[in-house]
């Protein structure tokens, strides 16, 4: 079942706002000796995890890794699978447009050395994640935007094409009848394909790509292409990628926060949970009205995922098993 079907079936709870305690200090971490506790369990590698139900994407990434490819190649090729899938209305070709009918893409990629590349508000180019990699490898910059990003992509051989499919255009035309603009908890309105991989050498890379919030204001950019918010990789510690309402992820620099919590000794699961608590515990947070989810992996190949609401999931390919796992979530713990 496609992940969007899970989201559509999710009902918002009416539980009251629970203001949590602020993040505890580093002294409460279970372990601080990260340098002596990062040995990789080779029987767990290679490893791929991704947001939502994307088994085709993780299969492609694992094929790259098992053939001896790098984690960087794996996450790029895995994300490209979803970008090319016109049935996925939140990524690449077929993505839902902004309120003016323009499909605009955001993406970023980050390698084991901390190098990174990003594109924002990219139009008419399907594989935004590959353009982001070209920005990383072929320019002195980290981020290119809009028409400049498009012209750069074309100079690298990417062919422009209309990304607005008939299905997405029809959905946009229906939306225009009332033109109500409020983020709701479902896949169509805010989602990202985020992928993290560890190759046979124990090196980590990550990528994420999205068409962003459906029917957004023209020019809107979310967390996905912002290094530290939508994605962060530290090859000595681990990596994290975010999905959901990007504005809320940016406010806490969420992916960087998760990696730093792992640096302090927390497991990937504990770090994801703490990062979500950072969001929901903000005064006047309206977290009942939006979704945010994180997935993370550490240097040992341990993984974690957590979200505000039910029905967020992570696809994991490890030890020959490619499976979707429903994530634990905050709302039920109120």
C-alpha positions as CSV (number, residue, x, y, z in Angstrom):
1,X,0.0,0.0,0.0
2,X,1.3,3.4,-0.9
3,X,2.3,5.6,2.1
4,X,-0.2,8.3,1.1
5,X,-3.0,5.8,1.8
6,X,-1.9,5.4,5.4
7,X,-1.8,9.2,5.9
8,X,-5.3,9.7,4.4
9,X,-6.7,7.3,7.0
10,X,-5.2,9.1,10.0
11,X,-7.5,11.1,12.1
12,X,-6.3,14.0,14.2
13,X,-6.8,13.6,17.9
14,X,-8.3,16.3,20.1
15,X,-6.0,15.9,23.0
16,X,-4.9,19.0,24.8
17,X,-1.5,20.7,24.4
18,X,1.1,19.2,26.6
19,X,4.0,21.5,27.3
20,X,7.1,19.4,27.9
21,X,10.2,20.1,29.8
22,X,13.0,21.7,27.9
23,X,15.9,19.6,26.6
24,X,17.9,18.2,29.5
25,X,21.6,19.0,29.6
26,X,24.3,16.8,28.2
27,X,25.0,15.3,31.6
28,X,21.9,13.2,31.3
29,X,23.1,11.5,28.2
30,X,23.6,7.7,28.5
31,X,27.1,7.8,27.1
32,X,29.6,10.5,26.3
33,X,32.4,8.4,25.0
34,X,31.4,8.5,21.4
35,X,34.9,8.0,20.0
36,X,35.2,4.6,21.7
37,X,31.7,3.5,20.8
38,X,31.5,3.9,17.0
39,X,32.6,0.5,15.9
40,X,30.5,-0.6,12.9
41,X,28.9,-4.0,13.0
42,X,29.9,-5.2,9.5
43,X,27.1,-7.9,9.4
44,X,24.6,-5.0,9.4
45,X,26.1,-3.3,6.4
46,X,25.3,-2.1,3.9
47,X,22.2,-0.3,5.1
48,X,19.5,2.0,3.6
49,X,16.7,3.8,5.3
50,X,14.2,6.2,3.8
51,X,11.1,8.1,4.8
52,X,7.7,6.6,3.9
53,X,6.9,3.5,1.9
54,X,9.5,3.6,-0.9
55,X,10.6,0.0,-1.4
56,X,11.5,0.5,-5.0
57,X,13.8,3.4,-4.0
58,X,15.5,1.4,-1.3
59,X,15.9,-1.6,-3.6
60,X,17.7,0.6,-6.1
61,X,19.9,2.1,-3.4
62,X,20.8,-1.4,-2.1
63,X,21.6,-2.6,-5.6
64,X,24.2,0.1,-5.8
65,X,25.7,-0.7,-2.4
66,X,25.8,-4.5,-3.0
67,X,27.7,-3.8,-6.3
68,X,30.3,-2.0,-4.3
69,X,29.0,1.5,-4.9
70,X,29.3,4.4,-2.5
71,X,26.6,5.6,-0.1
72,X,26.5,8.8,-2.0
73,X,25.7,7.0,-5.3
74,X,23.1,4.9,-3.5
75,X,21.1,7.8,-2.0
76,X,21.2,9.7,-5.3
77,X,20.0,6.8,-7.4
78,X,17.4,5.8,-4.8
79,X,15.8,9.3,-4.7
80,X,15.8,9.4,-8.5
81,X,13.4,6.5,-8.5
82,X,10.8,8.5,-6.6
83,X,11.5,11.6,-8.6
84,X,10.6,9.8,-11.8
85,X,7.5,8.2,-10.5
86,X,4.6,10.3,-11.7
87,X,2.2,8.5,-9.3
88,X,4.2,10.1,-6.4
89,X,2.5,13.5,-6.1
90,X,5.1,14.9,-3.7
91,X,8.4,14.5,-5.5
92,X,9.8,15.3,-8.9
93,X,7.7,14.8,-12.0
94,X,4.0,14.8,-11.1
95,X,4.5,16.7,-7.9
96,X,1.6,18.9,-6.8
97,X,2.2,22.5,-7.8
98,X,2.1,25.8,-6.0
99,X,-1.0,27.9,-6.0
100,X,-0.1,29.4,-9.3
101,X,0.2,25.9,-11.0
102,X,4.0,25.8,-11.0
103,X,5.8,22.6,-9.9
104,X,8.9,23.7,-8.0
105,X,11.4,21.3,-6.6
106,X,13.8,21.4,-3.6
107,X,16.6,18.9,-3.0
108,X,19.9,18.5,-1.3
109,X,22.6,15.9,-0.9
110,X,25.5,15.4,1.6
111,X,28.5,13.1,1.5
112,X,30.8,11.5,4.0
113,X,33.2,14.4,4.0
114,X,30.5,17.0,4.9
115,X,30.4,18.3,1.3
116,X,26.9,19.3,0.3
117,X,24.8,20.7,-2.5
118,X,21.3,22.0,-2.8
119,X,18.8,23.4,-5.2
120,X,15.7,25.4,-4.3
121,X,12.7,26.5,-6.4
122,X,13.9,24.5,-9.4
123,X,11.4,24.2,-12.3
124,X,11.2,21.9,-15.3
125,X,14.0,19.5,-14.3
126,X,12.9,16.1,-12.9
127,X,16.0,15.0,-11.1
128,X,16.6,17.7,-8.6
129,X,18.7,15.5,-6.4
130,X,21.2,15.0,-9.2
131,X,21.4,18.7,-9.9
132,X,22.1,19.2,-6.2
133,X,25.0,16.7,-6.5
134,X,26.3,18.6,-9.5
135,X,26.2,21.8,-7.4
136,X,28.2,20.1,-4.7
137,X,30.8,18.6,-7.0
138,X,31.1,21.1,-9.9
139,X,30.7,24.5,-8.3
140,X,32.2,26.4,-5.3
141,X,28.7,26.9,-3.9
142,X,26.3,24.9,-1.7
143,X,23.0,26.2,-3.0
144,X,21.5,27.4,-6.3
145,X,18.0,28.8,-6.7
146,X,15.3,29.3,-9.3
147,X,16.2,30.2,-12.8
148,X,19.9,30.1,-11.9
149,X,19.6,26.5,-10.8
150,X,17.7,25.6,-13.9
151,X,20.3,27.2,-16.2
152,X,23.0,25.4,-14.4
153,X,21.2,22.1,-14.7
154,X,20.8,22.6,-18.4
155,X,24.5,23.4,-18.8
156,X,25.2,20.0,-17.2
157,X,23.0,18.2,-19.7
158,X,19.7,17.9,-17.9
159,X,16.8,18.2,-20.2
160,X,13.9,20.5,-19.3
161,X,10.4,19.1,-19.4
162,X,6.9,20.0,-18.1
163,X,6.6,18.4,-14.6
164,X,2.8,19.1,-14.2
165,X,1.1,15.9,-15.1
166,X,-2.6,15.7,-15.9
167,X,-3.4,14.1,-12.5
168,X,-1.6,16.9,-10.6
169,X,-3.2,19.6,-12.8
170,X,-6.7,18.1,-12.2
171,X,-6.0,18.1,-8.4
172,X,-4.9,21.7,-8.6
173,X,-7.9,22.8,-10.6
174,X,-10.2,21.2,-7.9
175,X,-8.2,23.0,-5.2
176,X,-8.7,26.4,-6.9
177,X,-12.5,26.2,-6.5
178,X,-12.2,27.0,-2.8
179,X,-8.5,27.8,-2.6
180,X,-8.3,27.1,1.1
181,X,-4.7,27.1,2.3
182,X,-4.1,25.2,5.5
183,X,-1.4,22.5,6.0
184,X,-3.2,19.2,6.8
185,X,-1.8,15.9,7.9
186,X,-1.5,14.0,4.7
187,X,1.1,13.0,2.2
188,X,-0.1,15.2,-0.6
189,X,0.4,18.5,1.2
190,X,3.8,18.0,2.8
191,X,6.2,15.3,2.2
192,X,9.8,14.6,1.4
193,X,11.6,11.5,0.2
194,X,14.6,11.4,2.5
195,X,17.2,8.6,2.3
196,X,20.3,7.7,4.4
197,X,22.8,5.0,3.6
198,X,25.9,3.3,5.0
199,X,28.1,1.5,2.6
200,X,30.3,-1.5,3.1
201,X,33.1,0.8,4.3
202,X,31.0,2.3,7.0
203,X,30.7,5.6,5.3
204,X,27.4,7.6,5.4
205,X,25.7,9.8,2.9
206,X,22.2,11.3,2.7
207,X,19.8,13.0,0.3
208,X,16.3,14.4,0.2
209,X,14.0,15.7,-2.5
210,X,10.5,17.1,-2.6
211,X,8.0,19.2,-4.6
212,X,7.2,20.9,-1.3
213,X,4.0,22.0,0.3
214,X,1.1,21.6,-2.2
215,X,-0.5,24.9,-3.3
216,X,2.2,26.9,-1.4
217,X,2.8,30.5,-2.1
218,X,5.0,31.1,-5.1
219,X,8.7,31.2,-3.9
220,X,8.1,29.2,-0.7
221,X,11.0,27.0,0.3
222,X,10.8,24.4,3.1
223,X,13.4,22.6,5.1
224,X,14.3,19.9,2.6
225,X,17.1,21.8,0.7
226,X,18.5,23.4,3.9
227,X,21.5,21.6,5.3
228,X,21.0,21.1,9.0
229,X,17.3,21.3,8.8
230,X,16.1,18.8,6.2
231,X,19.3,16.8,6.2
232,X,22.5,16.4,8.1
233,X,25.4,13.9,7.9
234,X,28.4,13.6,10.2
235,X,30.4,10.5,9.2
236,X,31.8,10.1,12.6
237,X,28.4,10.1,14.3
238,X,25.5,9.4,12.0
239,X,22.8,11.1,9.9
240,X,19.2,12.3,10.0
241,X,16.6,13.4,7.5
242,X,13.3,15.1,8.1
243,X,9.8,15.1,6.6
244,X,6.6,17.0,7.2
245,X,5.9,20.7,7.6
246,X,9.2,22.2,6.8
247,X,8.6,25.5,8.6
248,X,8.5,23.7,11.9
249,X,11.7,21.7,11.1
250,X,13.6,24.8,10.3
251,X,12.7,26.4,13.6
252,X,14.7,23.8,15.5
253,X,17.3,23.0,12.8
254,X,15.9,19.5,13.3
255,X,18.3,17.2,11.5
256,X,21.4,18.8,12.9
257,X,19.8,18.6,16.4
258,X,19.2,14.8,16.0
259,X,22.8,14.2,15.0
260,X,24.1,16.4,17.9
261,X,21.9,14.4,20.3
262,X,23.5,11.2,19.0
263,X,26.9,12.8,19.5
264,X,26.0,13.3,23.1
265,X,25.3,9.6,23.5
266,X,21.6,9.2,22.6
267,X,20.5,6.3,20.3
268,X,18.9,7.3,17.0
269,X,15.5,6.5,18.4
270,X,16.1,8.6,21.5
271,X,17.4,11.5,19.4
272,X,14.4,11.5,17.1
273,X,12.0,11.5,20.0
274,X,13.8,14.4,21.7
275,X,13.8,16.4,18.5
276,X,10.0,16.0,18.2
277,X,9.6,17.0,21.8
278,X,11.5,20.2,21.0
279,X,8.8,21.0,18.5
280,X,5.7,20.1,20.4
281,X,6.9,21.7,23.7
282,X,7.2,25.2,22.2
283,X,4.7,27.7,23.8
284,X,1.6,28.1,21.6
285,X,2.6,25.2,19.4
286,X,-0.3,24.1,17.2
287,X,1.4,20.7,16.6
288,X,-2.0,19.0,16.5
289,X,-2.5,20.6,13.1
290,X,0.8,19.4,11.4
291,X,3.1,16.5,11.0
292,X,6.8,16.2,11.3
293,X,8.8,13.0,11.2
294,X,12.5,12.1,11.5
295,X,14.5,9.1,10.6
296,X,18.1,8.6,11.7
297,X,21.0,6.2,11.7
298,X,24.2,6.1,13.7
299,X,27.7,4.9,12.9
300,X,26.9,1.5,14.4
301,X,24.1,0.9,12.0
302,X,21.4,1.5,14.6
303,X,18.3,3.3,13.3
304,X,15.4,5.3,14.7
305,X,12.2,7.0,13.5
306,X,9.6,9.1,15.3
307,X,6.8,11.5,14.4
308,X,4.2,13.8,16.0
309,X,1.2,11.9,14.6
310,X,0.5,8.3,13.6
311,X,1.0,6.7,10.2
312,X,4.5,8.0,9.5
313,X,6.7,5.1,8.4
314,X,10.3,4.3,7.5
315,X,11.5,1.8,4.8
316,X,14.6,-0.1,5.9
317,X,16.8,-2.4,3.8
318,X,19.2,-4.3,5.9
319,X,20.5,-7.9,6.2
320,X,18.6,-8.8,3.0
321,X,15.2,-7.6,4.3
322,X,13.5,-4.6,2.7
323,X,10.5,-3.7,4.9
324,X,8.3,-0.8,5.9
325,X,8.1,0.0,9.6
326,X,5.4,2.1,11.2
327,X,7.0,4.8,13.4
328,X,6.2,5.5,17.0
329,X,4.6,8.8,17.5
330,X,4.1,11.5,20.1
331,X,0.3,12.1,20.2
332,X,-0.6,8.8,21.9
333,X,1.8,9.6,24.8
334,X,-0.2,12.6,26.0
